[in-house]
Amino acid sequence: MISQEQIDYFAENGYLRYGRVLDMAEVEEMRSALDKVIAIESAGGDDSEVEFKFGHRRGAAMEDVSEEQSKRVITQYVNMFKREPLYERLLHHPVISGVACALLNTPRVRLWHDQIISKPPGDNGHFRFHQDFYLWPLREPRIVTCWLALDDATPDNGCMHVVPGSHKDPRFGLESYAAELAARAAAEAEGREIEESERQKMAYEPAEIGKPVELKAGECMFHHCLNFHATPANVTSRQRRAHVMIFMAEGVRVKLDQSPGHPLIPNFTVGDGEELMGEGFPLSAPESNRWESRN
């Protein structure tokens, strides 16, 4: 499933190009299930979960939005596992779950959330370098993302670009981030401007400074939640869809003030500082029998 050499590579670089986990028949099933969700959202949307409306256009509701407002750097469909059984089943794929557990050194992982991230031709631009962790209301950076390609992903259509080793660069770590916030708060209180941090300046870097991770449909990569990553614009006539599964080690706690407006907070059944758990954040383990090959 995964070698010690691969685990060591991830620890050093903050990402791992793993390889194939689905065959093309399974990929086609995933695409068809996604098309069903897109059709529902295009027709007006499903409001049964608060996060379903986040990250994409909804039918006629977008007709009066200006062209500038409607531009997106990514299109998202959040928590596909709640919408289509194939996506829920994939959370328990023994390879995906097993690699996530190995990289986090934990016997079980808990889903933070999953999502489709799409860059259709002519619509989505350059998604700037960022670290996912600081966008989430979570306390410990023991979180890994599995990025599964549903289309061949290349630099031309917006494959992932990573900055190797950035997850352990002290300029971008938790202590530096806390110091950055404190300096910003002090500057605001005194009514003065403050120079942007090295972390903030990374957002202006072109995707080309990163290492492209090309994948074939059905292949996946993993990256650490503090790894800087970006995706350039899709300048081709081809789709670039990916299913993203974000797994936490058990014990990761809530930190509301890190991202107080996050769309998943209404689903929390625990308080600030407590371990995040509940039906909306299911557990997965390599030995789970919820995955059954249909080949």
C-alpha positions in Angstrom: 0.0 0.0 0.0 2.7 2.5 1.1 6.4 2.1 1.7 8.5 3.7 4.4 10.3 5.5 1.6 7.1 7.1 0.6 6.2 8.1 4.2 9.7 9.6 4.5 9.3 11.5 1.3 6.0 13.0 2.4 7.5 14.0 5.8 10.3 15.8 4.0 8.4 17.4 1.2 4.8 17.8 2.4 3.3 16.0 -0.5 3.3 12.6 -2.2 2.3 11.7 -5.8 0.8 8.3 -5.0 -0.6 7.0 -8.3 -3.6 5.0 -9.4 -6.4 4.1 -7.0 -9.4 3.9 -9.4 -9.7 2.3 -12.8 -11.4 4.1 -15.7 -14.8 2.4 -15.2 -14.8 3.7 -11.6 -13.8 7.1 -12.7 -16.7 7.2 -15.2 -19.1 6.3 -12.4 -17.7 9.2 -10.3 -18.2 11.6 -13.2 -21.8 10.5 -13.8 -22.6 10.9 -10.1 -21.1 14.4 -10.2 -23.2 15.3 -13.3 -26.3 14.4 -11.3 -25.3 16.9 -8.5 -24.5 19.6 -11.1 -27.9 19.2 -12.7 -29.6 19.6 -9.3 -27.6 22.7 -8.5 -28.2 24.2 -12.0 -31.9 23.7 -11.6 -32.0 25.7 -8.4 -30.1 23.6 -5.8 -30.5 21.3 -2.8 -30.7 23.1 0.5 -31.0 20.1 2.7 -27.5 20.8 4.0 -26.1 24.3 4.6 -22.8 23.7 2.8 -24.4 22.4 -0.5 -24.9 26.0 -1.8 -21.2 26.9 -1.2 -18.7 27.5 -4.0 -20.7 27.3 -7.3 -23.3 29.0 -9.4 -26.9 28.1 -9.0 -29.2 28.3 -12.1 -31.1 31.5 -12.6 -29.9 32.9 -9.3 -26.7 34.0 -11.1 -28.3 35.8 -14.0 -28.2 39.2 -12.4 -24.6 38.9 -11.2 -22.1 41.0 -13.0 -19.4 39.4 -15.1 -16.7 40.5 -12.6 -18.6 39.1 -9.6 -19.2 35.8 -11.4 -15.6 35.0 -12.1 -14.3 32.1 -10.1 -10.8 30.6 -9.6 -12.3 27.3 -8.6 -15.8 25.8 -8.6 -16.7 23.6 -5.6 -19.3 21.1 -4.6 -18.8 20.5 -0.9 -19.5 17.2 1.0 -20.3 15.0 -2.0 -20.3 12.1 0.4 -23.7 13.3 1.7 -25.1 13.5 -1.8 -24.0 10.5 -3.8 -23.3 7.0 -2.4 -20.3 6.5 -4.6 -18.5 9.4 -3.0 -19.4 8.2 0.5 -18.0 4.8 -0.4 -14.8 6.2 -1.6 -14.0 7.6 1.8 -13.4 4.0 2.9 -11.3 2.9 0.0 -8.6 0.8 1.7 -5.7 2.5 -0.2 -6.9 6.0 0.3 -7.8 5.5 3.9 -4.7 3.4 4.6 -2.3 5.9 3.1 -3.9 8.8 5.0 -3.5 6.8 8.2 0.1 6.0 7.5 1.0 9.6 6.6 -0.7 10.9 9.8 0.6 8.0 11.9 -2.8 7.1 13.3 -4.9 3.9 13.2 -8.0 5.8 12.0 -8.8 9.1 10.3 -11.8 11.3 10.4 -13.1 13.2 7.4 -13.0 17.0 7.8 -14.9 17.3 4.5 -14.7 16.3 0.9 -15.5 18.3 -2.2 -15.3 18.3 -6.0 -13.0 21.1 -7.2 -13.4 21.9 -10.9 -11.7 24.1 -13.4 -13.8 24.0 -16.5 -12.4 25.5 -19.7 -12.5 29.2 -20.0 -14.0 29.8 -16.5 -11.5 29.4 -13.7 -8.3 31.3 -13.3 -5.1 31.0 -11.2 -5.8 29.9 -7.6 -3.1 31.5 -5.6 -0.6 29.9 -3.3 -2.1 29.2 0.1 -2.0 26.9 3.1 -5.3 25.2 3.7 -4.9 24.9 7.5 -5.4 28.6 8.3 -8.7 28.6 6.3 -10.2 26.1 8.7 -11.5 26.4 12.3 -9.2 23.6 13.5 -6.5 23.6 16.2 -3.9 20.9 15.2 -2.4 20.6 11.7 -2.6 16.9 11.7 -4.5 16.9 8.5 -3.8 15.5 5.1 -5.6 15.9 1.8 -6.1 13.3 -0.9 -6.5 14.9 -4.3 -8.0 12.4 -6.8 -8.0 13.3 -10.5 -11.2 12.7 -12.3 -9.6 14.0 -15.5 -6.0 14.0 -16.6 -4.4 16.9 -14.8 -1.5 18.8 -16.5 0.0 22.2 -16.1 -2.0 23.5 -19.0 -5.4 22.6 -17.5 -4.6 23.4 -13.9 -2.9 20.5 -12.1 -1.7 21.0 -8.5 1.6 22.9 -8.0 3.3 22.4 -4.6 6.2 24.0 -2.8 8.2 21.1 -1.4 9.1 21.5 2.2 6.9 24.5 2.9 4.9 22.6 5.5 7.9 22.7 7.8 9.3 26.1 6.9 9.4 28.1 10.2 8.3 31.3 8.3 4.9 29.6 7.6 4.4 27.6 10.8 2.0 28.1 13.7 4.3 30.3 15.8 5.0 32.7 12.9 1.3 32.8 12.1 0.4 33.7 15.7 3.1 36.4 15.6 1.7 37.7 12.3 -1.8 38.0 13.8 -0.5 39.7 16.9 1.5 42.3 14.9 -1.5 42.9 12.7 -3.8 43.5 15.7 -1.3 45.9 17.3 -0.9 47.8 14.1 -4.7 48.2 13.7 -5.0 49.3 17.3 -2.4 52.0 16.7 -3.8 53.0 13.3 -0.7 52.2 11.3 0.0 50.0 8.4 2.1 46.8 8.6 4.3 45.1 6.0 2.9 41.9 4.7 4.5 38.7 6.1 6.5 36.2 4.0 3.4 33.9 4.3 1.1 36.6 2.8 3.5 37.4 0.0 3.4 33.9 -1.2 -0.1 34.6 -2.6 1.4 36.8 -5.3 3.9 34.2 -6.6 3.1 32.6 -10.0 2.2 28.9 -10.0 5.4 28.2 -11.9 7.5 28.6 -8.7 5.9 25.4 -7.5 6.4 21.8 -8.6 3.6 20.5 -10.9 2.1 17.2 -9.9 0.7 15.7 -13.1 -1.9 12.9 -12.7 -3.9 10.7 -15.0 -7.6 10.2 -14.3 -7.9 7.7 -11.4 -4.6 8.7 -9.9 -4.1 10.6 -6.7 -1.7 12.7 -4.6 -1.6 13.6 -0.9 -0.5 16.9 0.6 0.0 18.2 4.1 -2.4 21.0 5.4 0.5 23.4 5.8 2.0 22.7 2.3 1.8 25.8 0.1 0.0 24.8 -3.1 -1.7 26.5 -6.1 -3.4 25.7 -9.4 -2.9 27.7 -12.6 -5.8 28.6 -15.0 -7.2 25.9 -17.3 -6.2 27.2 -20.7 -7.2 24.1 -22.6 -10.6 22.9 -24.0 -10.6 20.0 -21.5 -12.2 19.5 -18.1 -10.1 19.4 -15.0 -12.2 17.8 -12.2 -10.8 16.4 -8.9 -12.4 14.8 -5.9 -10.7 16.1 -2.7 -10.9 14.2 0.6 -9.5 15.9 3.7 -8.7 13.6 6.5 -7.9 14.5 10.2 -6.1 12.4 12.7 -8.4 11.5 15.6 -8.2 14.1 18.3 -8.1 17.3 16.2 -10.0 20.0 18.0 -12.1 22.9 17.1 -10.6 26.5 17.0 -13.5 28.8 16.0 -11.5 32.0 15.9 -9.2 30.7 13.2 -12.0 30.7 10.6 -15.2 31.9 12.3 -17.2 32.2 9.0 -16.4 28.7 7.7 -19.6 27.1 6.1 -19.2 23.8 8.1 -19.4 25.4 11.5 -23.3 25.1 11.6 -22.8 21.3 11.5 -20.6 21.2 14.6 -22.1 19.3 17.5 -19.1 20.1 19.8 -17.8 23.3 21.3 -14.7 25.4 20.8 -11.6 23.5 22.0 -13.3 20.1 21.9 -12.4 17.2 19.6 -14.3 17.5 16.3 -16.6 14.4 15.8 -20.1 13.6 14.8 -22.1 12.2 11.9 -20.9 14.9 9.6 -17.3 13.9 10.1 -17.2 10.2 9.7 -14.3 7.9 10.7 -12.5 5.7 8.3 -9.9 3.0 8.8 -7.9 0.8 6.4 -9.5 -2.4 7.7 -13.0 -1.0 7.1 -15.3 -3.4 5.2 -17.4 -0.6 3.8 -15.4 -0.7 0.5 -16.1 -3.7 -1.7 -14.5 -4.0 -5.1 -16.9 -4.3 -8.0 -14.4 -5.5 -10.5 
